[in-house]
Amino acid sequence: QAQLVESGGGLVQTGGSLNLSCTASGITFNDYVFGWYRQAPGKQRILVAGYNDGGKENWAGSVKGRFFISRDAAKNTVYLQMSRLTPEDTAVYFCNARIPYTRTTFWGQGTQVTVSS
């Protein structure tokens, strides 16, 4: 069964850093492109950083230069390195996997990131 498990969330002070991990199981890792999304209370889920169908990286404007996505196929894991965090980055962060140019997609359960002022 396909599954994504996020980890690494937590509480951090403004200006701090966190590294999130998303480990995939039950899939052929290299068949998928991955993305990190976040959802703040009362707001829609939005893309933070990810790969498009062509494998090119995309970032939300608010995180460009602060957040970096990477992947390690040997570990079936995608990472999100976050730095210079602000309270506006507080949200539940979700990992997404999808097969390019198809509707096949699934989500992890999310991990909470809280940035205190």
Steps between C-alpha positions, in 0.01 A plus 500: 500500500634840402587715797679826577619572852614849592720579797712782636235753591497681831526831678775743409570866567496768234817483297551132572518200271328167461551208267200295396517150358247306296563129462309309238411133504299272276592690185772512238662819622642618170160475329378794708561869540468642847396823659461661836182691576380682806167595646463769762183518714210633296701509179532285192773247451772648281814378333816592689763323294486216253581357164282554195419231248824572320703461817571871540488647849233752594470709814243731649628855478490545876747216561738533207854526628398369844359155423667228296360170380712198430454128451696187571377211290719254689305583815161556331497834675431861409625782721400858563769714657350813651697793632435855624157391612237754591160467671343519151656161428289341774284230342450130455744385234395221267701286264345418164598241241361475151576328175574768239231570242249280682243544773672251726586686816501444873585683819670450830326568829679830560739632760447814706751783479457782750720807499482716809565873495 
